[in-house]
Amino acid sequence: MHNIWLPYTDMTSSIPERTVRSGEGVYLHLDNKISLIDGISSWWSVIHGYNHPKLNGALQKQIEKISHVMLGGVTHEPVIQLAEKLIQITPSSLNHVFFSDSGSTGVEVALKMALQYWKNKNQAQKNKFIALKKGYHGDTLGAMSVSDPEEGMHSLFSDILPRHFFINPPSKDQATKSLDELGGLLKAQGSTIAGIILEPLLQAAGGFNIYNPSYLIEIKKLCALHGVLCITDEVATGFGRTGTLFAVNQAPIDPDIMILGKGLTGGYLGMAATLASTEIFTSFFHKSPFMHGPTFMGNPLACKVALKSIEIFEEERYLLKIARIEAQLKAELLPIQHPDILDTRVLGAMGVIEVQKASVLEGFQDFAVKEGVWLRPFGRYLYTMPAYIMTEEELTKVIRVMKDWFYKEKRDV
Ligand SMILES: *Cc1c(COP(=O)(O)O)cnc(C)c1O
């Protein structure tokens, strides 16, 4: 019997023994002396690769001072610095940061902030959210309630989740249908809507759907027109994944609330940041305080490693690295064709092959491991989201393994 309960995994039978001993750059070194190129950077978070000397150094320095202190009633230099930095690099509408410990929690914080905001404005009836089908916002109850209710991973819980509104998402070249749907919904229900929550430009875990920046501009206009908050979940898209520091930079728009996670600490420690506008922040003055406070919020180690991560991103001009990865994905992954393949898509440092049926990808992971690559497809999606330090040769290998899967003669060797 297994001691460790793995995520999203049927624990009935034995699972492959893969114990990671260490990591170095894009490589995972396993106990059995096998090394794998990580093509998904540990759920897209380890953007600088593993065991980065500068990130290690930042942690070592901070650990000598203090590893943790509560944020209730005191602050500390790392959290002050990180809040300042995040406010500086995010859209100008966002001037206040609430820290928490995971993307899901960051989403819960955003939803609660929005709900309390409307209570503060004496409009407590605005307590529903609009979300996009194919969206994914996390695994906690509130986050599940705004994630895709049918196709997503949470349909098991649909009977107990709060009911919100879902609209069809835009696609690469079709946004009007979605916007018309949203316009209609806002006209009919606007007085009960607290906000719309969406992943800008790239809906990640819900189906790797890519859409046009102009959609975001229209969304923001509709939000302003109907008095609902615009909440952008950049847990996956933040820190360069779509080709700009944040996906909203490509529109550009000023969200009312924005959530960061995953790449925030370079994948070193669990941390999320929920940023809010001054309008939202000041609505709490002389009212009930914001009722949330994770024990480990603003952890000094996480703050320091996040600061160092952002510094490296800027100094080593990561946007150029990401542009190179995008160009290579477009050149090598987009043209892959096979009858089992429905579509291939690339945006920034993300490339996905969507297949006709999930069964097509059964056994892929073992195949990739044999080839020296770590990838974890789910559903009908075989994707890569590499660390931005991945070299051209390494990325070519990742893409080649994705491609070879579809050519049986190579697979059976
Ligand atoms: C991963 C993800 C989350 C949840 O983050 P966790 O750290 O896993 O809780 C939320 N939103 C988006 C867009 C994500 O990709």
The ligand as an ORCA input file, in Angstrom:
! r2SCAN-3c Opt
* xyz 0 1
  C      -2.431     26.341    -11.174
  C      -3.473     27.393    -11.249
  C      -4.205     27.776    -10.108
  C      -4.053     27.077     -8.784
  O      -2.790     27.239     -8.232
  P      -2.282     26.216     -7.098
  O      -0.982     26.804     -6.657
  O      -2.139     24.887     -7.744
  O      -3.311     26.204     -6.023
  C      -5.109     28.807    -10.244
  N      -5.294     29.434    -11.414
  C      -4.611     29.090    -12.525
  C      -4.844     29.854    -13.791
  C      -3.696     28.052    -12.488
  O      -3.041     27.687    -13.596
*
